[in-house]
Amino acid sequence: MAWSPTTFSNASPYEPAHPISWNTHFLPPAKDQFDSLWFDAYVPSIDCPDKNLVEIYNYRWSVVRRHIAYTVPSVGYILTEFVKVTDYAGAYGGIVAATGHHIYEARWLRDTSVLESYINYWLKGPGKPLVRMYSVWMADAVWQKYLIDGNLEFAKEMLPNLIEQWHGWEKDGKWNQDLGLYWQVPVFDAMEYTIGSYQTSDPYHGGDGYRPTLSVYQHADALAIARIANLANDKPTSESFTKRAYSLKSSTLTHLWNSTQHHFFHVMKENNPTLSHLDGKEEIGYTPWYFNLPPDTSEYAESWSYLFNKSIFWGDYGPATAQKDHRFFYYEADTCCRWNGPSWPFSTSITLTALANFLVNYENHGYVTRESYYKLLDVYTRSQYKDGKPYVAEALNGYTGRWIYDNWNWSEHYFHSSYVDLVLGGLFGIRPVADVEGRLSLELKPLVPESWDFYGVENLNFQGDLIAILWDRFGNKYNLCKGLCIFQNGQQVFHLATQNLPAHIQVSLSPSSYKPPLKTIYNSCKNLASNPQRVPSLTKSTASSADPSHPVTEVNDGVILHDAIPSNRWISAPNTGDSQWIDFEFPSSLKNVVAVDLHFYTDSHISLPKDYDVLYWVDGWWTKGWKSVPGQRRVFDAPIDGELNRVWVQRGGWESPKLRVLLSGVSEFGVGITEIEVWGDCDDGYVRKVVSDAQVQLVAQSDEDKEFQP
């Protein structure tokens, strides 16, 4: 029987090959400058009257995309803070300081496999030696991931490692048993040069103290461990960590809360026998609300009046990290990296989540209202621009909005904060809850402005189902229903006909249970080419030529970056011919390659090649040389910039320790590639159930292909 003619031109290179039938298409798709197909596959889209918010929401997903880095086949993916690897990072560039933000942010992806690889990296893998280099709320973040994706088995698998991580702070000597608190050096809270550290002889490292950070993180992690242990039927561990959490809460309230100044304070560890509070307020005083730690009383609520006070914290482009009338406010702040006043997205993210929790989980609101959240989020949104384009770096001047810690080829698109989570979990109020048996249900506690007549989020992952939430006050925006409508897997399952959006909505979803993500190349195969640390025993890359500033090792460092700056790409040397090549020499002979992915780089000088081919090295008795890999089938017939160019590869019939990507029709200025991925060693389920279907049904072009087997 002849195969039906078909092409890949309309098929996404991102799996699954067969589109999910329950996608809805009510809203404009999320997209940014590059990799729109990745957005289609993984990112929930949103809509609302604030177009800047939608633009920054999409941009911040592109920040996540830029920082998804492949390491080596035995480790998989991690999320990075800087695109460039720093000298103090762990293996493959991991820095734990913002890991809590990373997990909160990326848990909204439609496939969280990358997060599971990342968490394994820190708790079991090569990142483990530096997992406590900085303070981090690891167990809490794992729990929050579970509340969205529903993968309880993963959370339970991590439980022993989370317990080990929790106890590690005591082994590191950071625990004061008499006070019942942990102490930390501000720089290892990722906050150097604070108003407290300037009062020591070592402003960079100084200021060791009991801070409303590490003890609060440990409190949250203890609660998360207790919840996971309860669902694992480990009652003794659950009870033990519940007690630890409440003990930390009590000690935090006793020692770090100032009942006169109504704020949580840093307490110096050295030369402070009376445990007096620091002589100035800091934005970290709002951190306890990030985890719902403070009591629900008017005394604690008064702290929030300072946030919106222009003489204390408020800035038109972001809150200050220290109170403005302190003698060390903005001291030496023209040089990086001061936490004594400049506005840091890291802290603004924490404060916004804390404020959302305060508004929806507490009754004593004091000086703030539902509109206060959007007011702060709007400031944060407007701060994330540079020269009129979406942008985030390290820290900015909260008065002017100018990025002041923004090192060239270093700080661009800095992933040290959250934003997506602040929109979906905070503004839109998507807050899943788990009962005592671990069953998840969806509740909405939106903080959208009362003036908004519409907003929506579409194709949001919840336990493997796809959810769409549409608020249309008058029913004339989406023309689907008036009021609040919710769709589950393409079917309407909830309708609340009202012109006033309630503050708390209990959503009646169809019965559901966790559905693992469909098997894809990215969660089932290994990138055999990747070698970011250029280990001699792993895959080696060479090229026909290279611009000295853009070496060939950039094509298999695990980083996909289409930006001119920061720079991460190979470019062939100019005027070296219209044919260029990149070779990979693998540690062992390839037998089971499934696909080769090419990510081209272009700019005003560097253009796409006219064509390319994938070849393997033949070293036989009768033949030596390069030969085209058989059965190649492309997603795009011709090279495409800014998108993934996939070549499906026929499995079997060839074997080689070397692959070559041959580029033809290269301009005089050269050709650029940011990354090449070679996918193989897939698990059997992917090979049999997904690759087979994709290649047999989508690849076959003519009668000649009827013998084609993946």
C-alpha positions in Angstrom: 0.0 0.0 0.0 1.4 3.4 -0.9 1.9 6.1 1.7 -0.2 9.2 1.4 1.9 12.2 0.4 2.5 14.6 3.2 5.0 17.2 4.4 6.2 18.5 7.8 5.7 22.1 6.9 2.6 22.4 9.1 3.8 20.2 11.9 5.5 21.6 15.0 9.0 20.2 15.9 7.9 20.2 19.5 6.1 17.1 20.6 3.7 15.5 20.7 3.6 14.9 17.0 -0.2 14.5 17.2 -1.8 17.8 18.5 -3.7 17.5 21.7 -7.4 17.4 20.7 -8.6 19.4 23.7 -6.6 22.6 23.1 -8.8 25.6 22.9 -8.1 28.7 20.8 -10.1 31.6 22.3 -7.1 33.9 23.0 -4.2 35.1 20.9 -1.3 32.7 21.4 1.6 33.6 23.7 4.6 34.5 21.6 7.8 36.5 21.7 10.6 37.4 19.3 11.9 33.9 19.0 10.8 30.3 19.2 7.0 30.8 18.7 6.5 27.1 18.3 7.9 26.5 21.8 5.4 29.0 23.1 2.6 27.1 21.3 3.7 23.8 22.9 4.4 24.8 26.5 3.1 28.2 27.5 -0.4 29.1 28.6 -1.6 32.3 26.9 -3.3 35.2 28.6 -5.4 38.2 27.7 -6.4 41.4 29.7 -6.8 45.1 29.1 -3.2 45.9 30.2 -1.2 45.3 27.0 2.1 46.0 28.8 1.3 43.2 31.3 0.6 40.8 28.4 3.8 41.9 26.7 6.0 41.4 29.8 4.2 38.1 30.6 5.2 36.8 27.2 8.7 38.3 27.5 9.2 36.6 30.9 8.4 33.3 29.4 11.1 34.0 26.8 13.4 34.6 29.8 12.6 31.1 31.1 13.2 29.7 27.6 16.6 31.4 27.4 17.7 29.9 30.7 16.6 26.3 30.1 20.0 24.7 29.6 20.9 21.2 28.7 23.9 19.8 30.6 25.0 16.2 29.7 22.9 13.1 29.0 23.4 11.7 32.5 22.0 14.9 34.1 19.6 16.5 31.7 18.2 20.0 32.0 18.7 22.8 34.5 17.6 26.4 34.8 20.3 29.0 35.0 20.5 32.5 36.6 23.0 34.0 34.1 23.3 32.8 30.5 27.1 33.1 31.0 28.5 30.7 33.5 30.0 32.5 36.6 33.1 31.4 38.4 31.0 30.8 41.6 28.3 28.7 39.9 27.9 24.9 40.4 28.4 22.4 37.7 27.1 23.5 34.3 26.2 27.0 35.6 23.7 26.2 38.3 23.2 28.9 41.1 20.8 28.0 43.8 20.0 31.5 45.0 16.9 32.0 42.8 15.8 28.3 42.5 12.6 29.0 44.5 11.7 31.6 41.9 12.7 29.3 39.1 10.4 26.5 40.2 7.5 28.8 41.1 7.8 30.3 37.6 8.3 27.2 35.5 5.7 25.1 37.3 3.2 26.7 34.9 4.7 25.1 31.9 2.5 22.5 30.2 5.3 19.9 30.8 7.3 20.3 34.0 9.8 17.6 33.1 12.6 20.2 33.0 11.8 21.1 36.6 12.1 17.5 37.7 15.5 17.3 36.1 16.5 20.6 37.7 15.3 19.6 41.2 17.2 16.3 40.8 20.3 18.3 39.8 20.2 20.1 43.2 19.1 17.3 45.5 20.8 14.3 43.9 23.0 15.4 41.1 26.1 17.5 40.5 24.5 20.6 42.0 24.2 19.0 45.4 27.6 20.3 46.8 26.4 23.9 46.4 22.7 23.4 47.2 23.1 25.5 50.4 25.5 28.0 49.1 22.6 30.4 49.2 19.3 30.4 51.2 16.6 28.7 49.3 13.0 27.5 49.8 13.4 24.1 48.0 10.8 21.9 49.6 8.1 24.6 49.5 8.8 25.1 45.8 8.5 21.3 45.2 5.1 21.4 47.0 4.0 24.3 44.9 5.0 22.5 41.7 2.8 19.6 42.8 -0.2 21.8 43.4 -0.1 22.7 39.7 1.1 19.6 37.8 -0.3 17.0 40.2 2.8 14.8 40.1 2.7 13.5 43.7 4.9 10.6 43.0 7.8 12.9 42.1 7.2 14.9 45.3 7.3 11.7 47.4 10.4 10.5 45.5 12.1 13.7 46.6 11.0 13.5 50.2 14.2 11.8 51.6 16.4 14.3 49.8 14.3 17.3 50.9 14.6 16.1 54.5 18.4 15.8 54.1 18.5 19.3 52.6 16.5 20.7 55.5 18.8 19.1 58.1 21.8 20.3 56.2 21.5 23.8 57.5 22.0 22.6 61.0 25.0 20.5 59.9 26.4 23.7 58.2 26.4 25.4 61.6 23.6 27.9 60.8 21.3 26.8 63.6 21.1 28.4 67.1 19.2 26.0 69.3 18.8 28.4 72.1 17.0 31.0 70.0 15.3 28.4 67.8 16.5 30.3 64.7 18.8 30.0 61.8 21.4 32.7 61.0 22.7 33.7 57.7 25.3 36.0 56.1 23.4 38.6 53.9 25.5 37.8 50.9 24.4 34.2 51.1 20.8 35.4 51.1 22.0 36.8 47.7 21.9 40.2 49.3 25.3 41.8 49.7 26.1 45.3 50.9 23.0 45.8 53.1 22.4 48.6 55.5 23.4 46.1 58.2 26.5 44.8 56.6 27.8 48.4 56.1 27.8 48.6 59.9 30.6 45.9 60.1 34.2 45.9 59.1 33.3 43.7 56.0 30.4 45.3 54.1 30.4 42.5 51.5 30.3 39.5 53.7 29.5 41.1 57.0 26.3 41.4 59.0 25.8 37.8 60.0 22.4 37.7 61.7 19.0 36.2 62.3 17.1 37.4 59.3 13.5 37.0 58.2 14.7 34.8 55.3 16.4 31.5 56.1 14.4 30.7 59.3 11.2 31.6 57.3 12.3 29.4 54.4 13.0 26.6 56.8 9.5 27.0 58.3 7.9 26.8 54.9 10.1 23.8 53.9 9.2 22.0 57.1 5.5 22.5 56.4 6.0 21.2 52.8 7.9 18.2 54.1 5.1 17.5 56.6 2.5 17.7 53.8 4.4 15.4 51.4 5.2 13.0 54.2 1.5 12.8 55.2 0.6 11.9 51.6 3.3 9.3 51.7 1.7 7.8 54.8 4.7 8.7 56.9 2.9 10.1 59.9 5.8 10.3 62.3 7.8 12.5 59.8 4.7 14.6 59.1 4.1 15.2 62.8 7.8 15.9 63.5 8.1 18.5 60.8 4.8 20.1 61.6 6.2 20.7 65.1 9.4 22.1 63.7 7.5 24.5 61.5 5.4 25.9 64.3 8.5 26.2 66.5 10.2 28.2 63.8 7.2 30.4 63.5 7.1 31.1 67.2 10.8 31.9 67.3 10.5 34.2 64.3 7.6 36.1 65.8 9.4 36.3 69.2 12.8 37.5 68.0 12.4 39.1 64.6 9.1 41.0 64.9 9.3 44.6 66.3 6.0 45.3 67.9 6.8 49.1 68.1 7.9 49.6 64.5 5.5 46.8 63.2 8.0 45.1 60.9 10.2 42.1 60.8 13.9 43.0 61.3 17.4 41.6 60.9 19.0 40.9 64.3 22.8 41.0 64.3 24.4 37.8 65.5 27.7 39.2 66.8 28.2 41.8 69.6 24.5 42.0 70.2 23.7 40.3 73.6 20.3 42.0 73.9 19.3 40.8 70.4 18.3 44.3 69.4 16.9 44.9 66.0 18.7 46.5 63.2 18.4 50.3 63.1 16.5 50.3 59.8 13.7 48.5 58.0 14.4 46.3 55.0 12.1 45.0 52.3 12.9 41.4 53.5 10.6 42.2 56.3 7.7 41.2 54.0 9.2 37.7 53.3 7.2 36.0 56.1 3.9 36.7 54.3 5.3 34.9 51.2 4.7 31.7 53.3 1.7 32.9 55.3 3.7 32.9 58.5 2.5 36.1 60.4 -0.8 36.0 62.5 -3.9 37.6 61.1 -4.0 40.7 63.3 -4.1 44.5 62.8 -0.7 44.8 64.5 1.0 42.7 61.8 -1.1 44.3 59.0 0.4 47.7 59.8 3.7 46.7 58.3 2.1 46.9 54.8 1.6 50.7 55.2 5.3 51.2 54.8 5.4 49.6 51.4 3.3 52.3 49.8 4.9 55.2 51.7 7.1 57.2 49.4 9.4 58.2 52.3 10.0 54.6 53.3 9.9 51.9 50.5 7.7 53.1 47.6 9.3 53.9 44.3 7.6 54.7 41.0 9.6 51.8 39.4 9.9 49.5 42.3 10.2 49.3 46.1 13.4 50.1 47.8 15.3 47.3 49.5 16.0 49.5 52.5 14.1 52.4 54.1 14.9 55.7 52.4 15.9 57.8 55.5 18.6 55.4 56.7 22.2 56.8 56.7 23.4 54.0 54.4 20.5 54.2 52.0 22.0 54.1 48.4 25.5 54.4 49.9 28.0 53.5 47.1 25.0 52.3 45.1 26.6 53.4 41.8 28.7 50.3 41.9 27.3 46.8 41.9 25.7 45.2 43.8 24.0 47.0 46.7 20.9 45.9 48.5 20.8 49.1 50.5 18.1 50.8 48.5 18.2 49.8 44.8 15.1 48.0 43.6 15.8 44.3 42.9 13.3 42.2 41.0 14.3 39.3 43.3 12.8 41.1 46.3 9.9 42.7 44.4 8.8 39.2 43.3 8.8 38.0 46.9 7.0 41.1 48.1 4.3 40.8 45.5 3.6 37.1 46.3 3.6 38.1 50.0 1.1 40.8 49.3 -1.1 38.5 47.3 -1.1 36.0 50.2 -1.9 38.8 52.6 -4.8 40.0 50.6 -6.5 36.6 49.9 -5.6 34.6 53.0 -6.0 37.3 55.7 -8.9 39.4 56.9 -7.0 42.3 58.6 -5.8 44.2 55.6 -5.1 47.5 57.3 -3.8 50.0 54.8 -4.0 47.9 51.6 -6.8 46.8 49.3 -7.3 44.5 46.4 -6.2 47.3 44.1 -2.9 47.6 45.9 -1.7 44.4 44.3 -2.2 45.6 40.8 -0.7 48.9 41.7 2.6 47.2 42.7 2.4 44.7 39.8 1.9 47.6 37.4 5.1 49.3 38.8 7.0 46.1 38.4 5.7 45.6 34.9 6.7 49.1 33.8 10.1 48.6 35.2 10.9 45.8 32.9 11.7 47.8 29.8 14.9 49.2 28.4 14.9 51.5 25.4 11.2 50.8 24.9 11.7 47.0 24.7 11.0 44.3 27.3 14.0 43.7 29.5 15.1 42.6 32.9 18.6 42.8 34.4 19.8 42.7 38.0 18.6 45.8 39.8 17.3 49.3 38.9 16.9 52.8 40.3 13.4 52.8 41.8 13.1 56.5 41.2 14.0 56.7 37.5 13.5 53.1 36.3 17.1 53.0 34.9 18.8 49.6 35.2 21.9 50.3 37.3 23.3 46.8 37.6 23.3 45.7 34.0 26.7 44.5 32.9 27.1 44.1 29.1 27.1 40.5 27.8 26.3 39.4 31.3 23.1 40.7 33.0 20.7 40.6 30.0 17.5 38.7 30.6 18.6 37.9 34.1 16.6 35.0 35.6 16.6 35.9 39.3 13.0 36.7 39.9 9.4 35.7 39.0 6.7 37.4 37.0 4.6 34.7 35.3 3.7 33.3 38.7 2.7 36.8 39.9 0.2 37.0 37.0 -1.2 33.5 37.1 -1.1 32.8 40.8 -1.4 36.4 42.1 -3.4 38.6 39.8 -5.5 35.9 38.3 -5.6 34.1 41.6 -5.2 30.5 40.3 -4.7 28.7 43.6 -5.0 24.9 43.6 -5.5 23.3 47.0 -4.8 19.8 48.3 -7.0 18.0 50.8 -5.6 15.6 53.5 -5.5 12.8 51.0 -3.7 14.8 48.3 -6.7 15.3 46.0 -6.3 18.6 44.2 -9.0 21.0 43.5 -8.9 24.4 41.7 -9.9 27.6 43.5 -9.7 31.1 42.1 -9.0 34.2 44.3 -8.4 36.9 41.7 -6.9 40.3 42.4 -7.7 41.8 39.1 -8.8 45.5 39.1 -12.6 45.9 39.5 -12.5 48.1 36.4 -11.5 45.3 34.2 -14.3 43.9 32.1 -12.3 40.9 30.9 -9.3 38.7 31.3 -8.4 35.2 30.4 -5.9 32.4 30.5 -5.9 29.5 28.1 -4.4 26.0 27.9 -3.1 26.1 31.4 -1.8 22.8 32.7 -3.6 21.4 35.8 -2.8 17.8 36.6 -2.3 17.2 32.9 -5.7 18.7 31.9 -5.8 21.9 29.9 -7.8 24.6 31.6 -9.2 27.9 30.1 -10.5 30.6 32.4 -12.4 33.5 30.8 -13.9 36.5 32.6 -16.2 38.5 30.3 -18.4 40.9 32.2 -20.8 41.6 29.4 -20.2 38.6 27.2 -19.1 40.7 24.2 -15.3 40.2 24.4 -15.0 36.5 23.7 -18.7 35.9 22.7 -18.7 32.7 24.6 -20.6 33.4 27.8 -21.4 36.3 30.1 -19.5 36.3 33.4 -16.9 33.6 34.3 -16.5 30.5 32.2 -14.1 27.7 32.6 -13.2 25.0 30.1 -11.5 21.7 30.9 -10.0 19.8 28.0 -12.0 21.8 25.5 -15.4 21.3 27.3 -17.2 24.0 29.3 -17.4 22.8 32.9 -18.2 25.9 34.9 -20.2 29.1 34.3 -20.9 31.9 36.8 -23.3 34.4 35.3 -22.4 37.6 37.1 -21.2 41.1 36.3 -19.2 41.3 39.5 -16.2 38.9 39.8 -16.3 37.2 43.2 -13.2 37.3 45.4 -13.3 33.5 45.9 -14.5 31.0 43.4 -14.6 27.2 44.1 -14.4 25.6 40.7 -16.3 22.5 39.9 -14.1 20.6 37.5 -14.9 17.2 36.0 -13.4 14.3 38.0 -9.7 14.2 37.2 -6.4 12.6 38.3 -2.8 13.3 37.4 -1.9 12.7 33.8 1.8 12.5 33.0 2.9 14.6 30.1 3.0 12.9 26.7 6.3 11.4 25.8 8.5 13.8 23.9 12.1 14.0 22.7 12.7 16.4 25.6 11.5 14.2 28.4 12.3 10.8 26.9 15.5 11.2 24.9 19.1 12.4 25.5 21.0 15.1 23.8 24.1 13.2 22.9 26.0 16.2 21.5 25.9 18.4 24.6 29.1 19.0 26.4 29.0 22.5 28.0 32.1 22.0 30.2 34.1 20.7 27.2 34.9 17.4 29.0 37.5 15.6 26.8 35.7 12.2 27.3 32.4 13.6 26.0 31.4 14.8 22.5 33.9 17.0 20.7 32.9 19.6 18.2 35.0 21.0 15.3 34.2 23.3 12.4 35.5 24.2 9.0 36.2 27.7 10.3 35.1 30.0 13.1 35.1 33.6 14.0 37.5 33.9 17.0 34.8 35.5 19.1 32.2 32.8 18.4 33.9 29.4 18.7 32.4 26.1 17.6 32.1 24.9 21.2 29.1 27.2 21.5 27.0 24.9 19.3 26.9 22.1 21.9 27.0 23.9 25.2 23.3 23.2 25.9 22.2 26.9 25.6 19.8 28.1 22.9 20.1 31.9 22.5 19.1 33.8 19.5 20.1 37.2 20.9 23.1 39.2 19.6 23.9 39.9 23.3 24.5 38.0 25.4 26.6 36.2 22.9 26.2 32.4 22.6 26.7 31.1 19.1 29.2 29.8 16.5 29.8 31.9 13.4 32.0 30.7 10.6 34.8 32.9 9.6 34.0 35.4 6.8 35.1 34.8 3.2 35.9 31.1 3.8 33.7 29.7 1.1 30.0 29.0 0.6 30.2 25.6 2.1 30.8 25.2 5.9 30.5 22.3 8.3 30.4 21.3 11.9 31.5 17.9 13.0 30.7 16.0 16.2 32.8 13.1 17.4 31.0 11.1 20.0 32.4 9.0 22.9 30.9 5.9 21.3 29.4 4.9 18.0 25.8 6.2 17.3 23.2 3.6 16.6 19.9 5.1 17.6 19.7 8.8 16.7 16.0 9.9 16.5 16.4 13.5 15.4 18.9 16.3 14.9 17.8 19.9 15.9 19.4 23.0 14.5 18.9 26.5 15.9 20.2 29.1 13.4 21.4 32.5 14.3 20.9 35.5 12.0 21.4 39.3 12.3 22.0 42.2 10.0 25.1 40.5 8.5 24.7 36.8 9.3 22.1 35.2 7.1 20.7 31.7 6.8 22.4 29.1 4.6 20.5 28.1 1.5 20.5 24.4 2.5 22.0 21.8 4.9 22.5 18.1 5.2 23.3 15.7 8.0 26.0 13.2 7.3 27.7 10.3 9.1 31.3 9.0 8.7 31.8 5.7 6.9 35.0 3.9 7.8 34.7 0.5 6.1 36.9 -1.9 4.2 35.8 -0.5 0.8 34.6 3.0 1.6 35.8 5.9 3.7 34.2 9.3 3.8 31.0 11.2 4.6 27.6 9.9 3.6 24.1 11.4 4.0 22.2 9.9 6.9 19.4 7.9 5.4 15.7 8.7 5.8 16.1 12.4 6.7 12.8 14.2 7.0 12.6 17.8 7.9 10.1 19.9 9.8 10.9 22.8 7.5 11.9 22.3 3.9 14.4 25.2 4.1 16.4 26.7 7.0 14.3 28.9 9.3 15.7 31.5 11.7 14.4 31.9 15.3 12.8 28.5 15.3 13.8 24.9 15.8 14.8 23.2 12.6 14.3 19.5 13.2 15.6 16.6 11.0 13.9 13.3 11.8 16.5 10.6 11.3 15.9 7.0 10.2 16.8 4.6 13.0 18.9 1.6 12.0 20.9 0.9 8.9 23.8 3.0 9.8 26.3 3.4 12.6 29.1 5.9 13.2 31.0 7.7 15.9 30.9 11.0 13.9 28.2 13.3 12.5 28.5 16.3 10.3 26.1 19.1 9.6 27.0 20.4 6.1 25.8 24.0 5.4 25.7 25.1 1.8 25.0 28.5 0.2 26.8 30.4 2.9 27.2 34.2 2.4 30.5 36.0 2.5 29.9 37.1 6.1 29.5 33.5 7.3 26.8 31.5 8.9 25.6 31.3 12.5 24.2 28.5 14.7 23.4 28.9 18.4 22.9 25.2 19.1 22.8 21.7 17.5 21.1 18.9 19.4 21.5 15.2 18.6 18.7 13.2 20.2 19.0 9.5 21.0 19.1 6.9 23.8 15.3 7.4 24.0 13.3 5.3 26.4 11.5 2.5 24.7 8.0 3.9 25.3 8.9 7.0 23.3 10.5 5.0 20.4 7.6 2.6 20.1 4.6 4.8 20.8 5.6 8.3 19.7 8.5 8.3 17.3 7.0 5.4 15.3 3.7 7.1 14.8 5.3 10.5 14.1 7.6 9.2 11.5 5.4 6.6 9.8 2.3 8.9 9.6 3.9 12.2 9.1 7.2 11.5 7.4 6.4 9.1 4.6 6.5 11.1 1.4 6.0 8.6 -1.4 6.0 4.9 -2.4 9.7 4.8 -1.9 9.2 5.3 1.8 7.0 2.3 2.5 9.9 0.4 3.9 10.9 3.3 6.2 11.2 2.3 9.8 12.0 4.7 12.7 
